[in-house]
Amino acid sequence: MSALDSSTDYYKILDADESASRSDIERSYKRQAFKHHPDRGGSEDGMKALNEAYQVLHDDAARKAYDHSRRRPVAEPVDIDFTPTARDVGVYGQGLSALLCLIVGLLLLFLVRFQWIWFLWPLGILAVFVILFGIFMSHAALSAARNSLAEGHLARRFRFVQEVGFWATVLVGAYAVLWILNAA
């Protein structure tokens, strides 16, 4: 008998179930040998594989060793060391990103308005969306700053006041931008 090959699926070769009894293995072998015998048009290599599978699965000790070698040991969980993702830039990074969005958006908006480049009106729409994105990013920075504080911190308790103050500042800023745009 050749060396036990755990990478070969002997059950599949014999077309038998893994829980098949010894007599079921013998029946499957005879059925497959009848189909794949070289005298009946089968290949010699196929018959050799069939004989090898039968030798392993028909012998109880060899079958037990084969079944044991096929089982994969359960892998231990591996600790993965990773670096923080780009979104973990911290409160200062979020605040800086929001500030840059607001500055670029306002510059684009004022450029379109005060240079009378009206054929670039899509640039004005883009500027409005960049400003809105900057507003939402600054809100996220405010929330991240609040969540980074200790549980009992005074600023963490008054979330409603912070939200009202933030959105009031946004509304006052929007009114000031509209006033500047209409003043010219």
N, C-alpha and C positions, 0 to 999 in steps of 0.2 A: 504494500500500500504506500502511496506517495505521502509526502508530508502534508499535514492538515493545513488547508488554505482557508483562513477565515474570511478572506475577501470574496470568495466564490459563494454564491447562494445555492447550496445543494438542494434546498427545499424547492426552489424555483426550477432547477434542472429536472427534478423528479415530478414537478407539478403536484407537490404535497403540502399540506398545512404543517406548521411548526408543532402543532399539538397532535399530529397523526401518530397512531399506534404503530407498532412494529409490523403488524400484518397489513396496515394501510400503506406503509412504505413499500412493502414487498409487492402489493397489488399495483401501486403506481409505477414501480420499477418495471414490472412485467408489461404493463400497458405502454410505457414509453419505449421500452426495448423493442416491442412488437412494431411500433411506428417508425423508430429511428434506426433499426438494424441496417448495417451496410448491405446485406443481401436483399433488403426491401427498398433500397434507394437512399438510405440515410448515409451520413458521413461517418468515417472511422473516428474522427476527433470527437464528434458528438456522442458516439457510443462509448468512447473512453471516458468522457466527462460523466456520462450517465452511470457507468460502472463505478467510477470513483465516488460519486454521490451516494450510490447504493451501499458501497463498502463502509462509508463513514456513518450513514444514517441507520443502517441495519444493525451495526454493532453498538450496543448500549453504552459502553465505555467511550468509544470514539465519538458517538453522538453527543454525549454529555460534555466531553472536552471541546467539541466543535461549538456547541451552544454557548458554552462558557467563554470561548474565545471571541464569539461574535458580539457578546454584550459589551457595550462601551461603558467604561467607568464614568460615574457622574463627576463632572468637572467641578472643581472648587471655584467659587466666585472670585474673580480677579479684581483687585483694586485698580481702578483706572485713574491715572494722574492726568488732569486736564487743566488747561489755562482758561480763564474766564472768556466768555464770548464778547463780541464787540458791543452788545447791548448792555454789558455790565461796566459801563464807563464811569458810573458813579454820578452823584448829584452835580458835581462841577462840570462834568462832560455833557450831561443833559442840559444844564443851564447854558453853557457855552453854545451848544448846537442850536438851542432855541433862540438865543440872542443873534447868532449869525443869520438864521432864517428870517428873523424880523428885520434886521438891517438890510439884507439883500432884497427882501420883498418891498420894503419902503423905498429903497433906492430905485428899483425898477419902476415902481408906481409913480414916483415923483419925476423920473426921467421921461416917462411917456406923457405925463400931464404937462410939465413945464417946458418941455422942448417941442411941444405941439407935433409930436410924431404920431398922429392919429391913425396912420395906416398900419401902425404896429399895435393896434388895440388887442390882439391876442397876447401880446407881451404884458399888457395891463391885467388881463384875466389871470395869466400865470403869476403875476406879482401878488394878486389877491389870494390865490391858493397857497403861495409860499408863506404869506403872512398868516393865514389860517393854520397852516402846518406849524409855524413857529409858536402860535398861541397854544396849540394843543401840546406841543413839546414842552413849553414852559409850565403848563399845568401838570404834566407828568413829572417834571423836575421838582415842582412844589410838593407833589404827593410823595415822591421818593425822599425828599428832605424831611418831610414830616414823619414818614415811616422809619427813617434812620435814627430818630430820637428815641430816648429811653421810654419805657411804657408809662411812667408816671409824669413825664415832662409836661409842663403847662401848655406849650404850643401844640402838643399832640391832642390835648383834650378839647381844644376849641376849633375843631375842624370846620364847623359851619361858618364861623366868623372868618376863617381863612378863605373859604370858598366864596363867600359874599365879597370879601375884599378883593380877591383875584378877579372875579367877573366884573366888579365895579370898575376896577382899573382898566380892564379890557374895553369896557363900554366908553369910559372917559377917553382912552387912547383912540378908539375908533372915531369918536366925535371930533377929537382934535385933528385927526388926519383928514376927515371930511371937511372940516372948517378950512384947513390949509389948502386943500384941493379946490375948494369953491372960492377962496379969497382971490385967487389969481385970475 
